[in-house]
Amino acid sequence: MVRLVRAVLIYAFGVEAVFAVVLAARWLPEFGWPRALWVSAFHTISAFNNAGFDIMGDFRSMSAYVDDPVVNLCISTLFILGGIGFSVVLNLWELRERRLSTHSRLALLVTGWLIGVGVLVIGLLEWANTLAPLSGTESSLVPTSPR
């Protein structure tokens, strides 16, 4: 039991630490070190736990970063890594030693299906609304100009 808890904590804190560093580096020019570390740590933990809290103020959340691939890919990846669960990640890690369990196959299949269908449905429904002011590359998270 102790090894399992240790592995879960290492996974959770390890993933969160890596993405907190990436986001802190992204937000450093904008906020400076203390605030960049706080904002990145908060959003990393929030995204990994699928919480979605807003600390940016004025109910704008992450809307200022709609065309920022670093922020969008980090937050999206954290949602997925936190959402699929530790048992699936552990099963993938140990894949060399054995096959994927039924649970892992089902979790990965449904996750992929939900992401694919979600992207397609949101893209179709929002193409003329939220995505209309964005160019094709901006709506696909590819930066059009250097930051």
C-alpha positions in Angstrom: 0.0 0.0 0.0 2.8 2.4 0.9 4.5 1.8 -2.5 1.2 2.5 -4.3 0.6 5.7 -2.5 4.2 6.8 -3.1 3.9 6.0 -6.8 0.6 8.0 -7.1 2.2 11.0 -5.3 5.3 10.8 -7.5 3.2 10.7 -10.6 0.8 13.5 -9.5 3.5 15.8 -8.2 5.9 15.0 -11.0 3.5 15.8 -13.8 2.3 18.9 -12.0 5.9 20.1 -11.4 6.9 19.7 -15.0 3.9 21.6 -16.3 4.2 24.2 -13.6 7.8 25.0 -14.8 6.7 25.2 -18.4 3.8 27.5 -17.6 6.0 29.6 -15.2 8.5 30.1 -18.0 5.7 31.1 -20.3 4.2 33.6 -17.8 7.5 35.0 -16.5 7.7 37.9 -18.9 4.1 38.8 -18.2 3.9 38.5 -14.4 7.5 38.3 -13.0 8.8 35.3 -10.9 6.5 35.4 -7.8 3.2 35.8 -9.6 4.3 33.5 -12.5 5.1 30.7 -10.1 1.8 31.2 -8.2 -0.3 31.4 -11.3 1.4 28.4 -13.0 1.2 26.2 -9.8 -2.4 27.1 -9.3 -3.5 26.4 -12.8 -1.4 23.2 -13.1 -3.0 21.8 -9.9 -6.5 23.0 -11.0 -6.2 21.5 -14.5 -4.7 18.2 -13.3 -7.7 17.8 -10.9 -10.2 19.1 -13.5 -11.3 21.9 -11.2 -11.2 24.9 -13.6 -11.0 27.7 -11.1 -10.4 31.3 -12.3 -7.8 33.5 -10.5 -7.1 35.9 -13.3 -10.0 38.1 -12.3 -12.9 39.8 -14.0 -14.3 36.4 -15.0 -11.9 36.2 -18.0 -10.2 33.0 -16.9 -7.9 31.9 -19.7 -9.6 33.9 -22.5 -6.5 36.1 -22.9 -4.6 32.9 -24.0 -7.0 31.6 -26.6 -4.3 31.7 -29.2 -1.4 30.6 -27.0 -0.4 27.1 -27.9 1.9 26.6 -24.8 -0.9 27.5 -22.3 -3.6 25.6 -24.2 -1.6 22.4 -24.8 -0.3 22.4 -21.2 -3.8 22.8 -19.7 -5.4 20.3 -22.1 -2.7 17.7 -21.4 -3.1 18.2 -17.7 -6.9 17.6 -18.0 -6.2 14.4 -19.8 -3.4 13.1 -17.6 -5.4 13.8 -14.5 -8.6 12.5 -15.9 -7.5 9.1 -17.2 -6.3 8.1 -13.8 -3.2 6.6 -12.3 -4.1 3.0 -12.9 -4.2 3.6 -16.7 -0.9 5.5 -16.6 0.7 2.7 -14.5 -0.6 0.1 -16.9 0.9 2.1 -19.9 4.2 2.4 -18.0 4.3 -1.4 -17.4 3.2 -2.2 -21.0 6.5 -4.0 -21.7 5.8 -6.5 -19.0 2.1 -7.3 -19.8 -0.9 -6.3 -21.9 -3.2 -3.4 -21.3 -6.0 -4.2 -19.0 -9.6 -4.0 -20.1 -10.1 -1.0 -18.0 -7.1 0.8 -19.5 -8.1 -0.1 -23.1 -11.6 1.2 -22.4 -10.4 4.4 -20.6 -8.0 5.2 -23.5 -10.6 4.4 -26.2 -13.3 6.5 -24.6 -10.9 9.4 -23.9 -9.7 9.4 -27.5 -13.3 9.2 -28.7 -14.5 12.0 -26.4 -11.6 14.3 -27.5 -12.1 13.6 -31.2 -15.9 14.0 -31.1 -15.6 17.0 -28.8 -13.2 18.8 -31.1 -15.4 18.0 -34.1 -18.6 19.1 -32.5 -17.2 22.3 -30.9 -15.4 23.1 -34.2 -18.6 22.8 -36.2 -20.9 24.6 -33.7 -18.4 27.4 -33.0 -16.9 28.0 -36.4 -19.1 31.0 -37.1 -19.2 32.2 -33.5 -16.3 32.0 -31.1 -13.8 30.8 -33.8 -14.9 33.3 -36.4 -12.5 36.1 -35.4 -9.6 33.7 -35.4 -7.6 32.8 -38.5 -7.4 29.1 -39.4 -4.0 28.7 -37.7 -5.1 30.5 -34.6 -8.1 28.3 -34.2 -5.9 25.2 -34.4 -3.4 26.5 -31.8 -0.6 27.3 -34.2 0.9 30.7 -33.3 0.8 33.2 -36.2 3.3 35.6 -34.7 6.1 35.3 -32.2 5.3 36.4 -28.6 
